[in-house]
């Protein structure tokens, strides 16, 4: 789980395009589960025990997803734009480093 990563290293995930890609994939793949969770909470009183009695599989899936950092309110536009920015930024950084090193080659 995400909570087991030391606090001093948690910031690294914001530099990794894979983090944003996995969030986009998970929010797309599990959208129907979150929709079922919303319907279940509408048909019950809202307490967790009532929801477990009415639709236990959905509750377990949603809690497992939330423990991995996948939430219903995630949408893919910020993740897609950050992935593109990071990829372009790394490519630009690589091009600058290669250009700088090539100046010293005969």
Backbone torsions as a table, in degrees:
resi	resn	phi	psi	omega
1	UNK	NA	159.5	-177.7
2	UNK	-63.3	-28.4	-177.4
3	UNK	-71.6	-15.8	-178.6
4	UNK	-83.9	-12.7	177.3
5	UNK	-76.3	134.0	179.6
6	UNK	-58.5	145.0	-177.9
7	UNK	-59.4	-33.4	-178.6
8	UNK	-68.3	-16.2	-179.3
9	UNK	-109.9	-4.6	-175.8
10	UNK	-67.0	-23.5	-177.8
11	UNK	-70.3	-19.2	-176.4
12	UNK	-65.2	-27.6	-178.6
13	UNK	-61.7	-26.4	-179.3
14	UNK	-73.0	-13.7	178.7
15	UNK	-97.0	-0.5	-173.9
16	UNK	-107.5	119.4	177.4
17	UNK	-62.6	-25.9	178.9
18	UNK	-62.1	-34.9	177.6
19	UNK	-59.6	-46.5	-179.1
20	UNK	-70.5	-37.8	177.7
21	UNK	-64.0	-41.3	178.6
22	UNK	-67.1	-36.2	176.6
23	UNK	-65.2	-41.2	178.1
24	UNK	-64.4	-43.7	-179.8
25	UNK	-64.5	-44.5	-177.5
26	UNK	-67.6	-41.0	-179.7
27	UNK	-68.3	-31.3	176.4
28	UNK	-74.8	-43.2	-175.5
29	UNK	-69.6	-36.7	-173.0
30	UNK	-105.8	16.6	-179.1
31	UNK	-59.7	-40.2	-179.7
32	UNK	-65.4	-31.9	177.2
33	UNK	-67.6	-42.1	177.8
34	UNK	-68.6	-33.2	175.7
35	UNK	-65.4	-41.6	177.6
36	UNK	-64.8	-35.6	177.0
37	UNK	-64.4	-41.6	177.6
38	UNK	-64.0	-41.6	177.2
39	UNK	-65.4	-38.3	179.4
40	UNK	-64.8	-40.3	-179.8
41	UNK	-70.5	-26.5	176.7
42	UNK	-72.5	-34.7	-176.2
43	UNK	-86.8	-4.6	178.0
44	UNK	-117.9	179.2	-179.4
45	UNK	-75.9	-8.0	179.4
46	UNK	101.0	-10.7	178.6
47	UNK	-78.4	150.0	-176.2
48	UNK	-64.8	-36.0	-179.4
49	UNK	-67.2	-40.6	176.9
50	UNK	-64.6	-39.4	179.8
51	UNK	-68.3	-36.8	177.1
52	UNK	-64.8	-35.0	178.1
53	UNK	-71.1	-39.3	-174.7
54	UNK	-79.5	-45.9	-177.3
55	UNK	-142.9	77.4	-173.9
56	UNK	-67.3	-38.3	-177.3
57	UNK	-64.2	-38.7	-179.2
58	UNK	-66.4	-41.1	-179.4
59	UNK	-63.7	-43.3	-179.7
60	UNK	-63.8	-42.6	179.3
61	UNK	-62.6	-45.7	-177.9
62	UNK	-65.7	-42.5	179.0
63	UNK	-65.4	-36.5	177.0
64	UNK	-66.2	-40.9	178.4
65	UNK	-66.2	-41.9	179.8
66	UNK	-65.7	-32.1	177.9
67	UNK	-68.3	-21.6	177.5
68	UNK	-95.1	3.5	176.3
69	UNK	91.3	11.3	177.9
70	UNK	-96.2	120.3	-177.9
71	UNK	-119.1	160.9	-179.6
72	UNK	-69.8	-30.0	-175.5
73	UNK	-82.9	1.5	176.8
74	UNK	-71.9	131.2	172.2
75	UNK	-126.3	158.1	-162.8
76	UNK	-89.6	-11.5	-179.5
77	UNK	-63.5	-47.9	177.3
78	UNK	-63.0	-38.0	-179.9
79	UNK	-66.9	-41.1	179.0
80	UNK	-65.7	-43.9	-179.5
81	UNK	-66.6	-39.4	177.9
82	UNK	-67.9	-36.3	176.3
83	UNK	-60.9	-45.7	179.5
84	UNK	-64.8	-41.8	178.9
85	UNK	-62.7	-44.3	-179.1
86	UNK	-66.8	-43.4	179.7
87	UNK	-62.8	-46.7	178.3
88	UNK	-64.3	-37.6	178.1
89	UNK	-63.8	-44.1	178.1
90	UNK	-66.1	-38.3	178.1
91	UNK	-65.9	-41.1	178.3
92	UNK	-64.8	-43.1	177.1
93	UNK	-60.3	-43.2	177.6
94	UNK	-63.1	-40.8	178.8
95	UNK	-65.1	-40.1	179.1
96	UNK	-65.7	-43.1	179.4
97	UNK	-64.3	-43.9	178.6
98	UNK	-64.7	-40.3	177.9
99	UNK	-62.5	-43.7	-179.5
100	UNK	-63.4	-42.0	-179.7
101	UNK	-71.6	-29.4	-177.9
102	UNK	-74.8	-14.2	178.2
103	UNK	-67.6	-24.1	-176.3
104	UNK	-96.0	1.4	178.6
105	UNK	-89.2	136.4	-179.4
106	UNK	-79.4	NA	NA
